[in-house]
Amino acid sequence: MPRVELSGLQTFLAIAEHGSLRSAARVLGVNPPAVSLQLKAFEDRLGTALFTRSTRSVMMTDAGRALFLSTRHLIGAIEEALDTARETGKARSGQLRVTLPYRAWQLIIAPRLAAFEAAYPRVELDLSIDEGLTDIVSQGFHAGIRLGDHLQDDMIARRLTSPLNGAYVAAPDYLDRHGHPMHPRDLLSHSCIRHRQISSGRIAEWRFQVDGSEISVDVSGRLVLNDLRTVVEAARQGLGIGWSLRAGVAEDLRRGDLVEVLPQYSLRRPGFFVFFPKSLGRLGLLRAFVDHFGSEA
């Protein structure tokens, strides 16, 4: 229903229920002349009179009575629906669907999930672990988490982490057999475990910071994988050099299962952000999620 028609119907019903233009004006919070103008405009659009008016009273015409009987329940139902929407928007209960890559789960969600569940026991988190750049609107997600250089356009974004260091890593026995690269160009003689991006189908570039400039190295190797977890697992098995966010392999580095190579040349990534449509900016569930998992960013 066009907004102007809804406003006219609301004015008509207020007059019909309260018996006069003055009483309807008081209920609607406007002055009586404004009610009279709104009613006349509504009648003009319908092409029929809804009331007969005198200086003392207003009486519904047959057309007015028919309209009243068929629509008097509508305004109450609309107001009830609006109240429900307002309460849902404020609520901290219900289901929240979020798509995110594994590293975001590992670094952001998993360490603080128990605290979130304790704080919001009526929230059901539906988390989809996915390396692809999912269209959150078409796939029915409330939000997504991605690195800052992989966000969807026309979305609200909130930072969840500070910038993150990338790391090229290999198993100690691989480096014992093939030697440590000392410069990014040395990777041309190494077996590199490459990552094919799910959404674009492209193999991710290996980029480095050299003498203040970014360069890319066209590495090669016998393994191309579309999941960064399997890239790291293959590196652990001594199959070559792979890439990860450094924080994601910190425990492997601490234990000595992996060794970082070329750390002085590695680039920083912009960190993880949560993003969501502008229309959901006031959703209570989403605000609770952002406030909890972004509070230490």
C-alpha positions in Angstrom: 0.0 0.0 0.0 1.4 3.5 -0.9 2.4 5.5 2.2 0.0 8.3 1.3 -2.9 5.8 1.2 -1.9 4.2 4.6 -1.8 7.7 6.1 -5.3 8.5 4.7 -6.7 5.2 6.0 -5.2 5.8 9.4 -6.9 9.2 9.5 -10.2 7.8 8.3 -10.2 5.0 11.0 -9.3 7.5 13.7 -12.3 9.6 12.8 -14.6 6.6 12.5 -13.5 5.1 15.9 -13.5 8.4 17.9 -16.6 10.1 16.3 -15.2 13.5 15.4 -12.4 15.2 13.6 -11.3 16.9 16.8 -11.0 13.7 18.8 -9.2 12.0 15.9 -6.8 15.0 15.8 -6.0 14.6 19.5 -5.3 10.8 19.0 -3.2 11.4 15.9 -1.3 14.3 17.5 -2.1 16.8 14.8 -4.5 19.8 14.6 -8.1 19.5 13.4 -7.6 21.4 10.1 -4.8 18.9 9.2 -7.2 16.0 9.8 -9.9 17.6 7.6 -7.4 18.1 4.8 -6.1 14.5 5.1 -9.6 13.2 5.0 -10.6 15.3 1.9 -7.4 14.2 0.1 -8.1 10.5 0.9 -11.8 10.9 -0.3 -10.6 12.6 -3.5 -8.2 9.7 -4.2 -11.0 7.2 -3.6 -13.5 9.2 -5.6 -16.2 8.9 -3.0 -17.3 10.6 0.3 -16.7 8.6 3.4 -18.5 10.9 5.8 -21.3 13.4 5.8 -20.3 16.3 7.9 -22.2 19.0 9.8 -21.1 21.5 12.3 -22.1 19.1 15.1 -21.2 15.6 13.9 -19.8 13.3 11.3 -21.6 10.3 10.0 -20.2 7.5 7.8 -21.6 7.1 4.4 -22.4 3.6 3.0 -19.0 3.7 1.4 -17.4 4.8 4.6 -19.1 2.1 6.6 -18.0 -0.6 4.1 -14.5 0.6 4.3 -14.5 0.7 8.1 -15.9 -2.8 8.5 -13.3 -4.3 6.1 -10.2 -2.4 7.4 -10.7 -1.6 11.1 -8.5 -4.5 12.1 -5.6 -3.4 9.8 -4.1 -0.5 11.8 -4.0 -2.6 15.0 -2.3 -5.4 13.1 0.2 -3.1 11.5 1.0 -1.5 14.9 1.4 -4.9 16.4 3.8 -6.0 13.6 5.8 -2.8 14.0 6.1 -3.4 17.8 7.2 -6.9 17.1 9.9 -5.7 14.6 11.1 -3.1 17.2 11.4 -5.8 19.9 13.1 -8.2 17.5 15.6 -5.5 16.5 16.5 -4.9 20.2 16.4 -8.6 21.2 19.4 -10.5 22.2 17.9 -13.9 21.4 17.3 -15.9 18.2 19.5 -17.2 15.5 22.5 -15.4 14.0 24.1 -16.8 10.8 27.7 -15.8 10.0 30.1 -17.0 7.3 33.8 -16.9 8.1 37.1 -18.5 7.2 38.7 -21.0 9.5 41.4 -18.6 10.7 38.8 -16.2 11.9 37.2 -19.0 13.8 40.5 -20.0 15.2 41.8 -16.6 16.2 38.6 -14.7 17.0 35.6 -16.9 17.7 36.9 -20.1 19.4 38.9 -18.4 22.2 35.9 -16.3 23.3 32.9 -18.5 22.3 32.2 -19.9 25.8 32.1 -16.4 27.2 29.7 -15.3 24.5 27.4 -18.3 25.2 27.4 -17.5 28.9 26.6 -13.8 28.2 23.9 -14.6 25.6 22.4 -18.0 26.4 19.4 -17.4 24.1 21.4 -16.7 21.0 21.9 -19.6 18.5 25.1 -19.0 16.5 25.0 -20.7 13.0 28.6 -20.4 11.8 29.6 -21.5 8.3 33.3 -22.0 7.8 34.1 -21.1 4.2 37.2 -19.7 2.4 35.0 -18.4 -0.4 33.8 -14.8 -0.7 30.2 -15.6 0.0 27.4 -13.2 -1.0 25.9 -12.9 2.4 22.6 -11.4 1.3 21.8 -14.0 -1.4 22.9 -16.8 0.9 20.8 -15.8 3.8 23.6 -14.8 6.3 23.3 -11.9 8.7 27.0 -11.1 8.5 30.4 -12.3 7.2 33.9 -12.1 8.6 36.8 -11.6 6.1 40.2 -10.0 5.9 39.9 -6.3 5.2 40.9 -6.5 1.6 38.1 -9.1 0.9 35.0 -7.2 2.1 31.8 -6.9 0.1 30.9 -3.5 -1.3 28.0 -1.5 0.2 28.3 -3.0 3.6 28.9 -1.7 7.1 32.3 -3.1 8.3 33.6 -3.2 11.9 37.2 -4.2 12.7 37.7 -7.3 14.8 41.5 -7.6 14.9 44.5 -5.4 14.3 46.5 -5.9 11.1 48.0 -9.4 11.0 51.4 -10.7 9.8 51.6 -13.2 7.0 54.2 -16.0 7.2 55.8 -18.3 4.7 56.5 -21.6 6.6 58.1 -25.0 6.0 59.0 -28.1 8.0 62.5 -28.3 9.4 63.3 -31.4 7.4 62.3 -29.8 4.1 64.7 -26.9 4.8 67.4 -29.4 5.8 67.0 -31.0 2.4 66.5 -28.0 0.3 68.1 -25.1 2.2 66.7 -21.9 3.6 65.7 -19.2 1.0 67.5 -15.9 1.8 65.6 -13.7 -0.7 62.1 -14.0 -2.3 63.7 -14.8 -5.6 65.3 -17.9 -4.1 61.7 -19.4 -3.9 62.0 -20.0 -7.7 64.1 -23.0 -6.9 61.8 -24.3 -4.2 58.7 -26.4 -4.1 55.9 -24.0 -3.1 52.5 -25.1 -1.9 50.1 -22.7 -3.6 46.5 -21.7 -2.8 43.7 -21.5 -5.3 41.1 -19.0 -4.2 37.7 -20.6 -4.2 35.7 -17.6 -5.4 37.9 -16.4 -8.3 39.6 -19.6 -9.2 42.9 -17.8 -9.3 46.1 -18.9 -7.6 47.0 -16.4 -4.9 50.1 -14.3 -5.6 53.1 -14.6 -3.3 53.9 -11.0 -2.4 56.7 -9.6 -0.5 58.1 -6.3 0.8 61.5 -5.6 -0.7 63.4 -2.3 -0.3 60.2 -0.5 0.5 58.2 -1.8 -2.4 55.8 -4.7 -2.9 56.8 -7.4 -5.4 55.3 -10.6 -6.5 57.2 -13.9 -7.2 55.7 -16.4 -9.6 56.5 -19.5 -7.6 55.9 -23.0 -8.7 55.3 -26.4 -7.1 53.5 -29.7 -7.5 50.7 -28.9 -5.0 47.8 -26.4 -5.5 45.1 -26.5 -2.7 41.9 -24.5 -2.2 42.0 -24.6 1.6 44.6 -22.8 3.6 44.5 -25.4 6.4 45.6 -28.1 4.0 48.4 -25.8 2.8 49.7 -25.7 6.3 49.2 -29.4 6.8 51.2 -30.1 3.6 54.0 -27.9 4.8 54.1 -29.7 8.1 54.6 -32.9 6.2 57.7 -31.5 4.5 56.1 -31.2 1.1 57.2 -27.6 0.5 56.8 -24.0 1.6 53.3 -22.6 2.2 51.7 -19.4 3.4 49.5 -18.7 6.4 48.6 -15.9 8.8 51.4 -16.0 11.3 49.0 -16.0 14.2 47.3 -19.2 12.8 50.6 -21.2 12.9 52.0 -19.6 16.1 51.8 -22.9 18.0 53.5 -24.8 15.2 56.3 -22.3 15.2 56.7 -22.4 19.0 56.9 -26.3 18.9 59.3 -26.3 16.0 56.9 -28.2 13.7 57.2 -25.4 11.3 59.9 -22.7 10.6 59.2 -19.3 9.2 61.2 -18.3 6.2 61.9 -14.8 4.8 60.2 -13.1 7.8 61.9 -9.8 7.0 60.1 -9.7 3.6 56.6 -10.7 4.7 53.7 -8.4 4.3 51.0 -7.5 6.8 47.4 -8.1 6.1 44.7 -5.6 7.1 43.1 -7.9 9.8 39.7 -9.3 10.1 36.5 -7.3 9.9 32.8 -8.3 10.3 30.6 -6.9 7.6 26.8 -6.8 7.3 24.1 -5.0 5.3 23.2 -1.4 6.4 19.6 -2.6 7.0 20.8 -4.9 9.9 22.9 -2.2 11.6 20.4 -2.0 14.5 19.8 -5.7 14.9 20.3 -6.5 18.6 21.7 -10.0 17.9 24.3 -8.6 15.5 25.3 -5.7 17.8 25.8 -8.2 20.6 28.1 -10.3 18.4 30.1 -7.3 17.2 30.4 -5.8 20.6 31.6 -9.1 22.1 34.1 -10.3 19.5 35.3 -6.9 18.5 35.9 -5.5 21.9 39.6 -6.3 22.0 40.4 -5.3 18.4 
